[in-house]
């Protein structure tokens, strides 16, 4: 069942309490929301399951529904009754349930191509004959600052402020930003250092090279999304919430390279 939809299971499969936001990322990654699917004003109650997203939830009468049964991807346990409006089994859940028919399709509703991110990286080589340290901020920007610069491979490679569109453009083969931002994607952003310490220790003899790879492409799980709840309030003693399914681009940053002396 969906970890963020049914409040009476105390612990979800990942060990988190249900209903809490569990979209935690590793320290070496970040997530940019590019598309959103909102289910407003949910409250705990009994309502019909979503036929489009929950296989086996359809019904003709009560005999098709089993009290206490939880379907895979379901929003809660069945009550044993058939909902005559949705023609799906009723469930005890946050209602209305997240419905596939309300999902955003086509173009994403958040234009994130020009969103910027500073990816700052420092490397050190403590085992060399001299203790060398280098940063990917160079070319005068370490003194002048980054307030007015933007990354350009040829004109300003020492300013590591990238747009999300630039990161997607680094992927080979070429990707559609609209498709990635509509369904979500996971991108591996690589910072590669190749340094020869016998050469004069100055730029550009030891500068990073950036590249990007889309992870999970051509697989059944090539998108990326996470759920969270917001706008919680209580009316007449009944708690309500808004369920957000956020699609977006998750960027995982890693560093590698080779140093010789």
C-alpha positions as CSV (number, residue, x, y, z in Angstrom):
1,X,0.0,0.0,0.0
2,X,1.1,3.6,-0.4
3,X,3.2,4.7,2.5
4,X,1.8,8.2,2.7
5,X,-1.9,7.5,2.3
6,X,-3.2,5.5,5.1
7,X,-2.8,6.8,8.7
8,X,-3.6,3.7,10.8
9,X,-0.5,1.7,10.0
10,X,2.0,3.0,12.5
11,X,5.2,2.1,10.7
12,X,5.7,2.0,6.9
13,X,8.1,-0.4,5.1
14,X,10.9,2.1,5.4
15,X,10.5,2.5,9.1
16,X,9.0,5.9,9.0
17,X,5.7,6.8,10.6
18,X,2.9,7.1,8.0
19,X,1.7,10.5,7.0
20,X,5.0,12.1,7.7
21,X,7.2,13.5,4.9
22,X,9.9,11.0,4.2
23,X,11.4,12.5,1.0
24,X,14.9,12.6,2.5
25,X,17.9,12.6,0.2
26,X,21.5,11.7,0.6
27,X,23.9,14.4,1.5
28,X,25.5,14.2,-2.0
29,X,22.3,14.9,-4.0
30,X,19.6,17.4,-4.5
31,X,16.0,17.4,-5.8
32,X,14.3,20.0,-8.0
33,X,10.5,19.7,-8.3
34,X,9.4,20.2,-11.9
35,X,5.8,18.8,-11.9
36,X,3.2,18.4,-9.3
37,X,0.0,16.3,-8.7
38,X,-2.1,17.6,-5.8
39,X,-5.0,16.0,-4.0
40,X,-6.6,18.6,-1.8
41,X,-8.6,18.5,1.4
42,X,-8.2,14.8,2.3
43,X,-9.7,13.6,5.6
44,X,-9.8,10.1,7.1
45,X,-13.0,8.3,6.0
46,X,-14.5,5.7,3.7
47,X,-14.4,6.2,0.0
48,X,-14.0,4.3,-3.3
49,X,-10.5,3.1,-4.4
50,X,-8.9,4.5,-7.6
51,X,-9.6,2.0,-10.4
52,X,-7.0,3.4,-12.8
53,X,-4.0,3.1,-10.4
54,X,-4.9,0.2,-8.2
55,X,-5.3,-3.1,-10.0
56,X,-8.1,-5.3,-8.8
57,X,-10.0,-2.6,-7.0
58,X,-13.0,-2.7,-9.4
59,X,-16.3,-4.2,-8.2
60,X,-19.9,-5.0,-9.3
61,X,-21.3,-5.6,-5.8
62,X,-20.1,-6.3,-2.2
63,X,-19.1,-9.8,-3.0
64,X,-16.1,-8.5,-5.0
65,X,-14.7,-6.8,-1.9
66,X,-13.0,-8.4,1.1
67,X,-13.1,-6.7,4.5
68,X,-9.6,-5.9,5.6
69,X,-7.9,-6.7,2.3
70,X,-5.1,-4.4,1.2
71,X,-4.2,-4.4,-2.5
72,X,-0.8,-3.6,-3.8
73,X,-0.5,0.2,-4.3
74,X,-3.8,0.5,-2.5
75,X,-4.7,3.4,-0.3
76,X,-6.0,1.4,2.6
77,X,-7.8,-1.7,3.7
78,X,-11.1,-2.6,2.1
79,X,-14.3,-2.3,4.1
80,X,-16.1,-5.1,2.3
81,X,-18.5,-2.9,0.4
82,X,-18.7,-1.8,-3.2
83,X,-18.9,1.9,-4.0
84,X,-21.8,2.4,-6.5
85,X,-20.4,5.7,-7.8
86,X,-16.8,4.7,-8.6
87,X,-17.6,1.0,-9.0
88,X,-14.6,0.2,-6.8
89,X,-14.2,-1.3,-3.4
90,X,-14.5,1.2,-0.5
91,X,-11.4,1.6,1.6
92,X,-10.7,3.2,4.9
93,X,-8.2,5.9,3.9
94,X,-7.4,9.5,3.4
95,X,-10.3,10.6,1.2
96,X,-10.7,11.4,-1.6
97,X,-7.9,9.0,-2.7
98,X,-5.2,10.1,-5.1
99,X,-6.8,9.6,-8.5
100,X,-4.9,8.9,-11.7
101,X,-7.4,10.9,-13.7
102,X,-6.3,14.1,-11.8
103,X,-2.6,13.6,-12.8
104,X,-0.9,16.3,-14.8
105,X,-0.1,15.2,-18.3
106,X,1.8,16.7,-21.2
107,X,3.9,19.7,-20.4
108,X,5.1,20.1,-16.8
109,X,3.5,22.9,-14.8
110,X,6.8,24.2,-13.4
111,X,9.3,25.8,-15.8
112,X,12.6,24.8,-14.1
113,X,15.0,24.9,-17.0
114,X,16.7,28.1,-15.8
115,X,16.8,27.3,-12.1
116,X,20.4,27.6,-10.9
117,X,22.4,25.6,-8.5
118,X,25.9,26.1,-7.1
119,X,27.9,22.9,-7.0
120,X,31.0,23.7,-5.0
121,X,33.8,21.1,-4.8
122,X,37.2,21.0,-3.1
123,X,39.8,18.3,-3.5
124,X,43.0,17.7,-1.6
125,X,46.0,15.4,-2.1
126,X,47.5,14.9,1.3
127,X,49.8,12.0,0.3
128,X,51.7,14.0,-2.3
129,X,55.1,15.5,-1.5
130,X,53.3,18.8,-1.0
131,X,49.9,19.2,0.4
132,X,47.9,20.4,-2.5
133,X,44.3,21.6,-2.4
134,X,42.2,22.7,-5.3
135,X,38.6,24.1,-5.7
136,X,36.4,24.2,-8.7
137,X,36.0,27.9,-8.1
138,X,38.9,29.5,-10.0
139,X,39.8,31.9,-12.8
140,X,39.5,35.0,-10.5
141,X,36.1,34.1,-9.1
142,X,37.7,33.0,-5.9
143,X,38.5,36.7,-5.3
144,X,35.7,38.5,-7.1
145,X,32.9,36.2,-5.9
146,X,30.0,34.4,-7.7
147,X,27.3,37.0,-7.5
148,X,27.2,37.8,-11.2
149,X,28.7,34.8,-12.9
150,X,27.3,31.7,-14.6
151,X,29.0,28.5,-15.8
152,X,30.2,28.5,-19.4
153,X,32.5,25.7,-20.6
154,X,34.6,28.1,-22.7
155,X,34.1,31.6,-21.1
156,X,33.7,30.9,-17.4
157,X,34.6,27.3,-16.5
158,X,35.7,28.4,-13.0
159,X,32.2,29.6,-12.0
160,X,30.3,26.4,-10.9
161,X,26.8,27.9,-11.0
162,X,24.8,25.7,-13.4
163,X,21.3,25.9,-14.7
164,X,19.2,22.7,-14.6
165,X,19.0,23.0,-18.3
166,X,22.8,22.9,-18.6
167,X,23.0,19.8,-16.6
168,X,20.5,18.0,-18.8
169,X,22.4,19.2,-21.9
170,X,25.5,17.4,-20.7
171,X,23.7,14.0,-21.0
172,X,24.5,11.9,-23.9
173,X,22.5,10.9,-25.9
174,X,20.5,14.1,-25.9
175,X,17.5,14.2,-23.6
176,X,14.2,16.1,-23.7
177,X,14.1,18.5,-20.8
178,X,10.3,18.6,-21.1
179,X,10.0,14.8,-20.8
180,X,12.5,14.6,-17.9
181,X,10.7,17.4,-16.0
182,X,7.3,15.9,-16.7
183,X,8.0,12.4,-15.5
184,X,11.0,13.1,-13.3
185,X,14.5,11.6,-13.7
186,X,17.7,10.7,-11.8
187,X,20.9,12.2,-13.1
188,X,24.4,11.3,-12.1
189,X,26.6,14.5,-12.2
190,X,30.3,13.7,-12.3
191,X,33.1,16.0,-11.4
192,X,36.4,14.5,-12.7
193,X,39.8,15.7,-11.8
194,X,42.9,14.7,-13.8
195,X,46.0,16.3,-12.2
196,X,49.8,15.9,-12.8
197,X,51.5,17.3,-9.8
198,X,54.9,17.4,-11.5
199,X,53.7,20.2,-13.7
200,X,53.6,23.8,-12.5
201,X,50.8,23.9,-9.9
202,X,48.6,26.4,-11.6
203,X,45.4,26.5,-13.5
204,X,44.5,25.0,-15.9
205,X,46.9,22.1,-15.2
206,X,44.4,20.8,-12.6
207,X,40.8,21.7,-13.4
208,X,37.6,19.7,-13.2
209,X,35.7,18.3,-16.2
210,X,31.9,18.0,-15.8
211,X,29.6,15.3,-17.3
212,X,26.2,13.9,-16.7
213,X,24.4,10.6,-17.2
214,X,20.8,9.7,-16.9
215,X,20.2,6.8,-14.6
216,X,17.5,4.2,-15.2
217,X,16.9,5.2,-18.8
218,X,15.0,2.7,-20.9
219,X,13.7,0.9,-17.8
220,X,10.2,0.6,-16.3
221,X,11.3,2.9,-13.5
222,X,12.9,5.7,-15.5
223,X,11.0,8.5,-13.7
224,X,11.3,10.0,-10.2
225,X,8.7,11.3,-7.8
226,X,8.1,11.6,-4.1
227,X,5.1,12.2,-1.9
228,X,4.6,14.7,0.9
229,X,1.8,16.3,2.9
230,X,1.1,19.9,3.5
231,X,-1.6,22.4,4.5
232,X,-2.8,20.4,7.5
233,X,-5.7,21.9,9.4
234,X,-8.7,20.9,11.6
235,X,-12.3,21.8,11.0
236,X,-15.0,20.7,13.5
237,X,-12.5,18.3,15.0
238,X,-11.7,16.6,11.7
239,X,-8.1,16.8,10.5
240,X,-7.5,17.6,6.8
241,X,-4.4,17.6,4.7
242,X,-3.2,18.1,1.1
243,X,-1.3,15.2,-0.5
244,X,1.4,16.3,-3.0
245,X,3.0,13.9,-5.5
246,X,6.1,15.8,-6.7
247,X,7.8,14.8,-9.9
248,X,11.3,16.2,-10.4
249,X,14.9,15.9,-11.3
250,X,17.2,14.3,-8.7
251,X,20.9,15.1,-9.2
252,X,23.4,12.8,-7.5
253,X,26.9,14.4,-7.4
254,X,30.1,12.3,-7.2
255,X,33.7,13.1,-7.7
256,X,36.5,11.0,-9.1
257,X,39.8,11.5,-10.9
258,X,43.4,10.6,-11.2
259,X,46.5,12.3,-9.7
260,X,50.0,11.6,-10.8
261,X,53.4,12.7,-9.5
